[in-house]
Amino acid sequence: MDHTKRDAPQAVSHYLAEAHRALDAEFGDGHAARHPELVAAFLQACAIESAVNAARIASRETNETLLRLKPRLFG
């Protein structure tokens, strides 16, 4: 199995614990448990941020590769 798939549950568990910690720190103890919709929104924001960062890295790597290949492709 791909390590990214194998590591996903650990990553989500970490984000879940971080959501509870951050929400309780911001709004008071127990707030996260009383507002699971905020926990879900936090997890969704983490997923979006992760996807944006992955796309940014892929774009940078693609640009670097194209710049290295430019002399071979265009002389």
N, C-alpha and C positions, 0 to 999 in steps of 0.2 A: 504494500500500500504506500502511496505517496506520503512523504512525511508531513506535507501541509495538511492533508486530510486527517492524518493521525493526530496532529497537534491541535487541530481546530477545537475539540472539546475543552482542552486546557486553556486555550486562548479565550474562548467564550466564558469559561468559568472565571478567569481572571478579570475580564471586563465586567461580569456580573458583580463580583465582589467589589470592584472599583466603583461601579455605579452606586451600590449601597453605601459605600464609604463616602463618596463625594456628595451624594444627596443628603445623607445624614449630617455631614459636616456643614453643609450649606443651610439646611432647613431644620435641623434638630434631630436628635435620636429617634429612630423608628419611622421617620418620614418616608423612607424608601419602601418599607414594608406596607405602609398605609396607602402608598401611591404607586402601584405596579406599572401604571401607564407611564410614569416618569422614568422608571427603570427601563421599560421597553424603548422609550424614546432615546435614552442614553445609549443603549445597545445599538439602536439603529444609527445613531450619529457616529458611533465607533466604527460600524461597518462601512458607512459612507466615507469616513476619513481614511480608513484602511484602503478602500478601493481607489480613492483619489491618489493616495501616496503610491500605490502599486502602478497606477497609470502614469504618474509623473516619472517614476523610475524607468518604466518601459519606454516612455517617450525619449527620455535623456539617452538611454542606451541605444535606441534606434537612431537618434540624431548623431551620436558619436560614431556608430558603425557607418552611416552614410557618408560622414565626413572622411573617414578612413578609406572608403571605397571610391570616393569622388575622383581621385586621380586615375584609377584604373578604368572607371566607367567613362570619363569625359576627357581623359588625356592630360 
